[in-house]
Amino acid sequence: MKEPIAGVEIPDSTLAREATELVRESATPLVFHHSRRVFLWGTLRGREQGLQFDPELLYVAAMFHDLGLTERFRRTDQRFEIDGADEARRFLKSHGITDEPADKVWTAIALHTTPEIPLHMSPEVALLTRGVELDVLGIGYHAVTREQRAAVVAAHPRPDFKNGILAAFTEGLVDRPATTFGNVKADVLAHYAPGFVRGDFVEVIKESPWPE
């Protein structure tokens, strides 16, 4: 077992090691380090809230949550969150993990960009969102200590992370703009994809085939 980071031990099972290597090989260093930080933040937030959760499931969810942004796992016909969720389910099944545990991981990844709803679900689902929100949006920044933040960032640096993650989102979504309808990633394309036009929920209703 490696030294803990901010008091958090990274899972060291065969499952966790293989998840780590898959993401290390498939993702950019920016996404890899972000994914590890998400696990660490999620764990710290879970401890702060006194939640009981499966660290191995949370780790797989954290490591796979942005695989849909990678060239290897990226599709163009569905939301990037589902790309990662589907691959996580396949990975877990290959290790004999199915049913409720696999469903938790799938749901955690699929909903990790959906505000508020995941926080009312199982701890693994909620804590993936907590970790993502802290690392990307700074939500819960002061819920972890300065020392914990320093230890996590020392282990998994975030140089120019704000610009880097926005570029990664843009690259991963620009070929499937319709999948951002109704979710926060439409904001990314509105800023960075020339010619992008948001879907409009009101217009979808008005233009539906119903006569009234």
Secondary structure as UniProt FT lines:
FT   TURN            6..7
FT   HELIX           14..26
FT   HELIX           29..49
FT   HELIX           55..64
FT   TURN            65..66
FT   HELIX           67..69
FT   TURN            71..73
FT   HELIX           80..94
FT   TURN            95..96
FT   HELIX           99..110
FT   TURN            111..113
FT   HELIX           117..120
FT   HELIX           123..132
FT   HELIX           133..137
FT   TURN            139..140
FT   HELIX           141..143
FT   HELIX           146..155
FT   TURN            159..160
FT   HELIX           161..173
FT   TURN            174..175
FT   HELIX           177..180
FT   TURN            181..182
FT   HELIX           185..192
FT   TURN            194..195
FT   HELIX           201..206
//
